[in-house]
Amino acid sequence: MKVKILILKLIILFTVTSHAQLSIYSSASYGYYQNPLYNYQELDDQLKQTYTELGYSKEFDHSKLNLSYISGLVLFNRFEDRNYYEHNLTSTYAIDFNEDHLYDENTEVVSNDSINPLLTFSLKVGGRHDKDIFKDFNNFGASALAVYRFMISDDYYFEFTNTFGFRDYSNITVLSNITDILNLQIGNKTNNSFNYGLNLSGGFKYYTESIYDTSKFEVERSFTIKYTGKGKTGAKITVPSDKGILISPMANGTAQFVADIFMKTNWGANSFQTNFLYRYNPNTLVRYLAQYANTTFLTEDIYNDNFSYEGFEIKSEFIQKLFYDIELKLDLSFQQKLFGAPALDLVGTKTADQRVDLRAFSELYISRYFNLSENLGMGVALSSGFVRNQSNDAYNDFSSYYISLSIGFGFYTEF
């Protein structure tokens, strides 16, 4: 959701040294999206989004507990049937050995400059709910994360992260899956003005079912011959099947290895970070639900997840503090995606053995935070983004841009 960046920044502003803290944040945004469904049709719409977060944190002598509940509602105007609601609950517990230097309240796990070992556990559960016409998107997920970081010298650290996940699609059970990813990060302490490091990770995705419903899915597009009119003068036409196309349904799982080099420089309240990343899939067969004309799918995990493709990626983030405490954030990225599935035309017929995407993305985010009182704040943000996805798969060859305005209020109290 486009308002998320603003939320996280407000939470950081509200974070103070205390034994316990309760925070509430709520925001609303409205924007014009030239292609909100991210497909070849490029039909525009106006989107309204709401976001609510309840947070609780408790500090102990050498540890910290964070609890948060997040909910979001996305409302389309033109594509009203696409409205959906999602929510999740996250708990994080961090232990900093020998010192009181802990993670920020932000539940994302990030390295810090403590010289002592740091152990973190996190559990997250959540779900998504769509209207009946798009109930295939309904899902429930859970993930468990464990992180252990320690210094290997005065300036460098190791950080091991293991993330186990489960996702259940109650209406497309053939796509329900479990994942596990182990990551090793090597880097220098983040109190330096220039940081760099390397992430090496390996993981797998395993589908919990190997039997699929042949009345709903087929491996490749089939056609039937129908006759119009009567007698010998009737015309003969070929009609494509209305079944979904499920590529490699017998491929129960796939593995992926990722190498990521990152560099970040800081000066004052400003920063610039660049990542160079490459994904490698040793197994070319990946279970994949194809997209074609008249499906009106959004870009979702069940269609485009990280395990379904390999290739390189470059991404950069620039943050600049401007006048009157206005903050500017610019994100740029370029991806090569080599899928383990064929490219299709709009009917669903294979046109190439491998789908290949080249994706360029940019997003500009300008925000301003206002202190309304000691415990109450307001954030205003204007964001704009552009994406060009060049693909030999007809459905996924598109461009899109948007502009959106967000306003949010946050309240916190200590006790």
ABEGO torsion letter per residue (X at the ends): XAAAAAAAAAAAAABBBBABBBBBBBBBBBBBBABAAGBAAGBBBBBBBBBBBBBBBBBBAABBBBBBBBBBBBBBAABAAABBBBBBBBBBBBBBBGBABBBBABABBBBBABABBBBBBBBBBBBBBBBAAAAAABBBBBBBBBBBBBBABAABBBBBBBBBBBBBBAABAAABBBBBBBBBBBBBBAABABBBEBBBBBBBBBBABABBBAAABBABBBBBBBBBEBEAABBBBBBBBABBBBBGAABABBBBBBBBBBBBBBBEABBBBBBBBBBBBABABBBBBBBBBGAGBBBBAAABBAAABBEBBBBBBBBBBBBGGBBBBBBBBBBBBBBABBBBBAAGBBABABBBBBBBBBBBBBBBBBBABAABBBBBBBBBBBBBBBBABAAABBBBBBBBBBBBBBBBBBX
